[in-house]
Amino acid sequence: MVLSRFWLVIFISSIVFIVVSLFTSNSYTIDFVLNGKKDDPILVSEKYLEELPAFIQDSIQKSSEQTFVLNRDVANVDTTYVYTNKTVKIFSGVQKSDGLLPTCKSTLIDLILPLIAYLAFFCGLMELLIISGASGKLAKVLSPVFVKVFPSIPKNHPSISYMTLNFAANFLGLDSAATPFGLKAMESLQEINPDKDRASDAQIMFMCLHASGLTLIATSIIGYRAAAGASNPADVMLPCIITSFIGTIAAFLIVGIKQKINFKSASLVLALVGLIAAIIGLLMYVNHLDLIGKNYFTSNLSSLILIAIIAFTLVFSFKNEKKFAEANTTVFDSFVTGANNGVKTGVTIFPYVLGMLVAISLFRNSGLFEIISNWIAFIFSNMGVNKQITDALPVALLRPFSSAGSRGFLIDSMNTFGADSMTGRLSSIFQCSAESTFYVIAVYFGSVNIKNTRYALGTMLLVDLICVITAIFVASWFF
């Protein structure tokens, strides 16, 4: 219900703002909101040639292409004058994101189709893990801890192994593997959900822990920083780990208090201590490496572990081939069956993702998001907050709505202020310390047709806020 109302508010307020801007002459056209593409120039006015200053008229007439670029401010995009059909079209600025119709197209082609391919492959592997018995053994080993965190889940339930693989994939920055494992976990949890339209306690806990974004190897962030010319692309790794870890702990405590979980459980405490020890141990190892060693380690660890998981699944399935025979199938046929289920899941979540991304597209292109972010930055600056921090806030503000959008702001901030600036580093921490909340909710709850997300959205947004505040303190401490 909360998600539905929030979606309606974004949609309706954006449309109202667009129409008002058109009729108050703040916008010359709204076609870009529907048909424009990201980074395209925006048409801001149209005039007759004789209405323009003389030097612009002369420049247009002398130009073979009948265009003139006026560089009024080197810090901003040029204003372009294009002479066609007796009028001059004036373009200035660029579009922040794709319009409504291009978003519909790109959601299917650039997002859903690749996601379906990932789902097909990893759901195929999951089917092998299930039939071979590997997932059952993993669930049995981890049950003592998971039944404390998810008291409503029966002991040795298969969802435990799916959630474990999802957390592990997130931990290693393997987004393409994390989503299929997470969707499989949601489907498994839905089987024991007594109210199929309403999110269960276990689903909310899983979603909030997943969305808190605990990441050990921020491979993509390191890549973006390297491309931007950072002197040490991996220097934000430790701040990212600290910020995302605090976010994960916050999510666990907030949801745990709401669900009255026993935090004094010995197995729970041991698991937490073990996790902290593993993180510290790995950080100590990475810290003693030189720059080349760090880059080599961070770029290969996640890939090696993913290959190891695939190899283990296939070898274990081969060793337990008799179990496939008992199920009247083969290893390959089981993989195909799981892949088919993955394709069906991808088709199911497409409308949910489409609806959310179209609303976000309107929100950004309407100008509302920019106004809100500018006001927030203004308020913070008047409170004495460092300008380098306020310059990074657009990444934090857009992150819950769109990973691609916040990534664009991240790259822009590094290009504008420098990858080694406080703004560039803080933007990097913002990008890797949380998930795209609205996208995640649309995908995961949409995959099992949950209509009432209860307090999941509010909790996830609160965790996002905690991550933002933590990132600012951590970045100020380190840099």
Secondary structure, DSSP 8 states (H G I E B T S, - for coil): -HHHHHHHHHHHHHHHHHHHHHHTTS-S--HHHHH--TT-EEEEEEEEGGGS-HHHHHHHHH-TTSEEEE-S-TTS--EEEEEETTEEEEEEEE-SS--HHHHHHHIIIIIIHHHHHHHHHHHHHHHHHHHHTHHHHHHHHHHHHHHHHSTTS-TT-THHHHHHHHHHHHHTT-HHHHHHHHHHHHHHHHHT-SSTTB--HHHHHHHHHHHTT--S--HHHHHHHHHTT-SSGGGGHHHHHHHHHHHHHHHHHHHHHHHT--TT-HHHHHHHHHHHHHHHHHHHHHHTS-HHHHHHHHHHHHHHHHHHHHHHHHHHHHHTHHHHHHTT--HHHHHHHHHHHHHHHHHHHHHHHHHHHHHHHHHHHTTHHHHHHHHHHHHHHHTT--HHHHTTHHHHHHTTT-HHHHHHHHHHHHHHH-TTSHHHHHHHHHHHSS--HHHHHHHHHHHTT--B-TTHHHHHHHHHHHHHHHHHHHHHHH-
